[in-house]
Amino acid sequence: MKSDFIVALTQLASERNLPREIVVSAIEDALLSAYKRDSVAANQDISVKLDPGSGQITVFILKTVAENPENDQQISL
């Protein structure tokens, strides 16, 4: 069974006569922009991936491993 999100995504692409990949990319970009607006994430290396088959959204944050983290861009061992 398709989720309501996937149905809406497909319907939007159809109504706007756009390839589904363009709509998925636009949603990923919008989520990334919203996430980066958060002051905690403002300076972090972030990417967003939307699986158009399942509707699952994954946010990736690249961090550096450090023995003694000094900022939000580092994570401890």
ChimeraX commands (.cxc) that place a marker at each C-alpha (Angstrom):
marker #1 position 0.00,0.00,0.00 radius 0.5
marker #1 position 1.36,3.41,-0.96 radius 0.5
marker #1 position 1.64,6.08,1.69 radius 0.5
marker #1 position -0.37,9.27,1.39 radius 0.5
marker #1 position 2.92,11.13,0.93 radius 0.5
marker #1 position 3.88,9.07,-2.13 radius 0.5
marker #1 position 0.39,9.44,-3.59 radius 0.5
marker #1 position 0.57,13.23,-3.09 radius 0.5
marker #1 position 4.08,13.36,-4.60 radius 0.5
marker #1 position 2.92,11.44,-7.68 radius 0.5
marker #1 position -0.20,13.58,-8.00 radius 0.5
marker #1 position 1.81,16.81,-7.74 radius 0.5
marker #1 position 4.23,15.65,-10.43 radius 0.5
marker #1 position 1.31,14.72,-12.68 radius 0.5
marker #1 position -0.62,17.97,-12.11 radius 0.5
marker #1 position 2.46,20.11,-12.81 radius 0.5
marker #1 position 3.54,17.91,-15.72 radius 0.5
marker #1 position 6.96,17.44,-14.11 radius 0.5
marker #1 position 9.13,14.35,-13.91 radius 0.5
marker #1 position 8.78,12.68,-10.52 radius 0.5
marker #1 position 12.55,12.99,-10.00 radius 0.5
marker #1 position 12.30,16.80,-10.20 radius 0.5
marker #1 position 9.60,16.87,-7.53 radius 0.5
marker #1 position 11.63,14.53,-5.30 radius 0.5
marker #1 position 14.70,16.73,-5.75 radius 0.5
marker #1 position 12.70,19.87,-4.91 radius 0.5
marker #1 position 11.37,18.25,-1.73 radius 0.5
marker #1 position 14.88,17.15,-0.73 radius 0.5
marker #1 position 16.18,20.69,-1.31 radius 0.5
marker #1 position 13.33,22.22,0.72 radius 0.5
marker #1 position 13.92,19.83,3.63 radius 0.5
marker #1 position 17.65,20.54,3.52 radius 0.5
marker #1 position 17.03,24.29,3.55 radius 0.5
marker #1 position 14.62,24.01,6.48 radius 0.5
marker #1 position 17.01,21.80,8.42 radius 0.5
marker #1 position 19.94,24.19,7.85 radius 0.5
marker #1 position 17.85,27.12,9.13 radius 0.5
marker #1 position 18.00,25.51,12.56 radius 0.5
marker #1 position 20.79,27.25,14.49 radius 0.5
marker #1 position 22.19,23.91,15.67 radius 0.5
marker #1 position 22.63,22.66,12.11 radius 0.5
marker #1 position 23.53,25.93,10.39 radius 0.5
marker #1 position 27.23,25.20,9.81 radius 0.5
marker #1 position 27.09,21.43,9.41 radius 0.5
marker #1 position 27.60,19.34,6.27 radius 0.5
marker #1 position 24.09,17.93,5.77 radius 0.5
marker #1 position 22.36,16.03,2.97 radius 0.5
marker #1 position 18.80,14.75,2.62 radius 0.5
marker #1 position 17.66,11.67,0.69 radius 0.5
marker #1 position 14.03,10.87,-0.10 radius 0.5
marker #1 position 13.22,7.33,-1.22 radius 0.5
marker #1 position 10.37,7.82,-3.72 radius 0.5
marker #1 position 9.37,4.17,-3.44 radius 0.5
marker #1 position 8.76,4.12,0.30 radius 0.5
marker #1 position 8.54,7.80,1.19 radius 0.5
marker #1 position 11.32,7.35,3.73 radius 0.5
marker #1 position 13.35,10.51,4.36 radius 0.5
marker #1 position 16.92,10.20,5.62 radius 0.5
marker #1 position 19.04,13.10,6.86 radius 0.5
marker #1 position 22.82,12.63,6.81 radius 0.5
marker #1 position 25.16,14.80,8.88 radius 0.5
marker #1 position 28.89,14.52,8.23 radius 0.5
marker #1 position 30.87,14.76,11.46 radius 0.5
marker #1 position 34.53,14.39,12.34 radius 0.5
marker #1 position 35.49,11.81,14.97 radius 0.5
marker #1 position 37.55,13.42,17.73 radius 0.5
marker #1 position 38.83,12.21,21.06 radius 0.5
marker #1 position 37.55,15.36,22.75 radius 0.5
marker #1 position 34.83,17.02,20.64 radius 0.5
marker #1 position 35.10,20.79,20.62 radius 0.5
marker #1 position 32.01,21.71,18.56 radius 0.5
marker #1 position 28.83,20.34,16.97 radius 0.5
marker #1 position 30.72,19.22,13.87 radius 0.5
marker #1 position 32.67,16.65,15.88 radius 0.5
marker #1 position 31.64,13.44,17.61 radius 0.5
marker #1 position 33.49,11.43,20.25 radius 0.5
marker #1 position 34.98,7.99,19.72 radius 0.5
marker link #1:1,2 radius 0.2
marker link #1:2,3 radius 0.2
marker link #1:3,4 radius 0.2
marker link #1:4,5 radius 0.2
marker link #1:5,6 radius 0.2
marker link #1:6,7 radius 0.2
marker link #1:7,8 radius 0.2
marker link #1:8,9 radius 0.2
marker link #1:9,10 radius 0.2
marker link #1:10,11 radius 0.2
marker link #1:11,12 radius 0.2
marker link #1:12,13 radius 0.2
marker link #1:13,14 radius 0.2
marker link #1:14,15 radius 0.2
marker link #1:15,16 radius 0.2
marker link #1:16,17 radius 0.2
marker link #1:17,18 radius 0.2
marker link #1:18,19 radius 0.2
marker link #1:19,20 radius 0.2
marker link #1:20,21 radius 0.2
marker link #1:21,22 radius 0.2
marker link #1:22,23 radius 0.2
marker link #1:23,24 radius 0.2
marker link #1:24,25 radius 0.2
marker link #1:25,26 radius 0.2
marker link #1:26,27 radius 0.2
marker link #1:27,28 radius 0.2
marker link #1:28,29 radius 0.2
marker link #1:29,30 radius 0.2
marker link #1:30,31 radius 0.2
marker link #1:31,32 radius 0.2
marker link #1:32,33 radius 0.2
marker link #1:33,34 radius 0.2
marker link #1:34,35 radius 0.2
marker link #1:35,36 radius 0.2
marker link #1:36,37 radius 0.2
marker link #1:37,38 radius 0.2
marker link #1:38,39 radius 0.2
marker link #1:39,40 radius 0.2
marker link #1:40,41 radius 0.2
marker link #1:41,42 radius 0.2
marker link #1:42,43 radius 0.2
marker link #1:43,44 radius 0.2
marker link #1:44,45 radius 0.2
marker link #1:45,46 radius 0.2
marker link #1:46,47 radius 0.2
marker link #1:47,48 radius 0.2
marker link #1:48,49 radius 0.2
marker link #1:49,50 radius 0.2
marker link #1:50,51 radius 0.2
marker link #1:51,52 radius 0.2
marker link #1:52,53 radius 0.2
marker link #1:53,54 radius 0.2
marker link #1:54,55 radius 0.2
marker link #1:55,56 radius 0.2
marker link #1:56,57 radius 0.2
marker link #1:57,58 radius 0.2
marker link #1:58,59 radius 0.2
marker link #1:59,60 radius 0.2
marker link #1:60,61 radius 0.2
marker link #1:61,62 radius 0.2
marker link #1:62,63 radius 0.2
marker link #1:63,64 radius 0.2
marker link #1:64,65 radius 0.2
marker link #1:65,66 radius 0.2
marker link #1:66,67 radius 0.2
marker link #1:67,68 radius 0.2
marker link #1:68,69 radius 0.2
marker link #1:69,70 radius 0.2
marker link #1:70,71 radius 0.2
marker link #1:71,72 radius 0.2
marker link #1:72,73 radius 0.2
marker link #1:73,74 radius 0.2
marker link #1:74,75 radius 0.2
marker link #1:75,76 radius 0.2
marker link #1:76,77 radius 0.2
view
